[in-house]
Amino acid sequence: MRFPCLRLAGEAARAGGTCALHLERRKRDRRARPFLDGGLRFLEISEVIERTLDALPSQPVVTFESLYEADRLARDLAGEAVAALR
């Protein structure tokens, strides 16, 4: 696919729950920062997103605590994915 992030966004929207959170947060933190700093190539951004989404199945958001925990896990996994690509 020419624009893999669009496919991933559609999949996250269909999955709902925490998947949309993972997608949104990744574009602003551990995935985007290495790209902006020159340590991650543009086309690798979608790889980091996909690895994070694949590793964390969507969960319903029941409490703020569950939301924060899902975000923490996604950040950790995104950081691992970036490190694996470097």
C-alpha positions as YAML, in Angstrom:
chain: A
units: angstrom
residues:
- id: 1
  name: MET
  ca: [0.00, 0.00, 0.00]
- id: 2
  name: ARG
  ca: [1.28, 3.42, -0.87]
- id: 3
  name: PHE
  ca: [0.07, 5.07, 2.36]
- id: 4
  name: PRO
  ca: [0.27, 2.41, 5.10]
- id: 5
  name: CYS
  ca: [-0.61, 4.87, 7.86]
- id: 6
  name: LEU
  ca: [-4.04, 5.40, 6.29]
- id: 7
  name: ARG
  ca: [-4.66, 1.65, 6.37]
- id: 8
  name: LEU
  ca: [-3.53, 1.52, 10.01]
- id: 9
  name: ALA
  ca: [-5.78, 4.44, 10.91]
- id: 10
  name: GLY
  ca: [-8.76, 2.68, 9.35]
- id: 11
  name: GLU
  ca: [-7.96, -0.54, 11.20]
- id: 12
  name: ALA
  ca: [-7.60, 1.34, 14.50]
- id: 13
  name: ALA
  ca: [-10.90, 3.15, 13.95]
- id: 14
  name: ARG
  ca: [-12.69, -0.13, 13.23]
- id: 15
  name: ALA
  ca: [-11.16, -1.79, 16.29]
- id: 16
  name: GLY
  ca: [-12.13, 1.12, 18.53]
- id: 17
  name: GLY
  ca: [-11.29, 1.17, 22.21]
- id: 18
  name: THR
  ca: [-7.64, 1.71, 23.01]
- id: 19
  name: CYS
  ca: [-6.46, 1.18, 19.41]
- id: 20
  name: ALA
  ca: [-7.40, 4.72, 18.45]
- id: 21
  name: LEU
  ca: [-5.50, 5.98, 21.49]
- id: 22
  name: HIS
  ca: [-2.40, 4.01, 20.49]
- id: 23
  name: LEU
  ca: [-2.48, 5.44, 16.99]
- id: 24
  name: GLU
  ca: [-3.00, 9.02, 18.15]
- id: 25
  name: ARG
  ca: [-0.36, 8.93, 20.86]
- id: 26
  name: ARG
  ca: [2.28, 7.29, 18.70]
- id: 27
  name: LYS
  ca: [2.21, 10.09, 16.19]
- id: 28
  name: ARG
  ca: [3.23, 12.53, 18.89]
- id: 29
  name: ASP
  ca: [5.81, 10.74, 20.97]
- id: 30
  name: ARG
  ca: [8.29, 7.91, 20.57]
- id: 31
  name: ARG
  ca: [7.55, 7.41, 16.92]
- id: 32
  name: ALA
  ca: [7.68, 11.01, 15.73]
- id: 33
  name: ARG
  ca: [10.56, 12.25, 17.89]
- id: 34
  name: PRO
  ca: [13.17, 9.84, 16.47]
- id: 35
  name: PHE
  ca: [12.04, 10.81, 12.96]
- id: 36
  name: LEU
  ca: [12.35, 14.51, 13.72]
- id: 37
  name: ASP
  ca: [15.76, 13.91, 15.32]
- id: 38
  name: GLY
  ca: [16.93, 12.02, 12.22]
- id: 39
  name: GLY
  ca: [17.17, 8.57, 13.81]
- id: 40
  name: LEU
  ca: [14.14, 7.05, 12.09]
- id: 41
  name: ARG
  ca: [13.33, 7.14, 8.40]
- id: 42
  name: PHE
  ca: [9.94, 8.42, 7.28]
- id: 43
  name: LEU
  ca: [8.80, 5.05, 5.97]
- id: 44
  name: GLU
  ca: [9.69, 3.39, 9.27]
- id: 45
  name: ILE
  ca: [7.05, 5.41, 11.11]
- id: 46
  name: SER
  ca: [4.30, 3.13, 9.84]
- id: 47
  name: GLU
  ca: [6.34, 0.10, 10.93]
- id: 48
  name: VAL
  ca: [6.46, 1.41, 14.49]
- id: 49
  name: ILE
  ca: [2.73, 2.09, 14.46]
- id: 50
  name: GLU
  ca: [1.96, -1.36, 13.08]
- id: 51
  name: ARG
  ca: [4.20, -3.14, 15.57]
- id: 52
  name: THR
  ca: [2.58, -1.25, 18.44]
- id: 53
  name: LEU
  ca: [-0.97, -1.93, 17.25]
- id: 54
  name: ASP
  ca: [-0.20, -5.61, 16.58]
- id: 55
  name: ALA
  ca: [1.26, -6.08, 20.05]
- id: 56
  name: LEU
  ca: [-1.62, -4.40, 21.87]
- id: 57
  name: PRO
  ca: [-5.08, -5.67, 20.97]
- id: 58
  name: SER
  ca: [-7.83, -3.16, 21.48]
- id: 59
  name: GLN
  ca: [-9.38, -3.07, 24.92]
- id: 60
  name: PRO
  ca: [-12.49, -1.20, 25.99]
- id: 61
  name: VAL
  ca: [-11.80, 1.97, 27.92]
- id: 62
  name: VAL
  ca: [-13.47, 1.40, 31.26]
- id: 63
  name: THR
  ca: [-11.63, 3.78, 33.57]
- id: 64
  name: PHE
  ca: [-9.04, 6.50, 33.27]
- id: 65
  name: GLU
  ca: [-6.59, 4.14, 34.93]
- id: 66
  name: SER
  ca: [-7.08, 1.53, 32.19]
- id: 67
  name: LEU
  ca: [-6.57, 4.26, 29.61]
- id: 68
  name: TYR
  ca: [-3.34, 5.42, 31.26]
- id: 69
  name: GLU
  ca: [-2.06, 1.84, 31.52]
- id: 70
  name: ALA
  ca: [-2.80, 1.16, 27.85]
- id: 71
  name: ASP
  ca: [-0.98, 4.36, 26.94]
- id: 72
  name: ARG
  ca: [2.04, 3.41, 29.05]
- id: 73
  name: LEU
  ca: [2.24, -0.03, 27.44]
- id: 74
  name: ALA
  ca: [1.95, 1.45, 23.96]
- id: 75
  name: ARG
  ca: [4.70, 3.98, 24.68]
- id: 76
  name: ASP
  ca: [7.00, 1.22, 25.89]
- id: 77
  name: LEU
  ca: [6.31, -0.94, 22.84]
- id: 78
  name: ALA
  ca: [6.77, 1.98, 20.45]
- id: 79
  name: GLY
  ca: [10.11, 2.73, 22.09]
- id: 80
  name: GLU
  ca: [11.16, -0.91, 21.64]
- id: 81
  name: ALA
  ca: [10.07, -0.86, 17.99]
- id: 82
  name: VAL
  ca: [12.07, 2.32, 17.33]
- id: 83
  name: ALA
  ca: [15.13, 0.82, 19.05]
- id: 84
  name: ALA
  ca: [14.81, -2.33, 16.92]
- id: 85
  name: LEU
  ca: [14.83, -0.25, 13.73]
- id: 86
  name: ARG
  ca: [17.90, 1.80, 14.64]
...
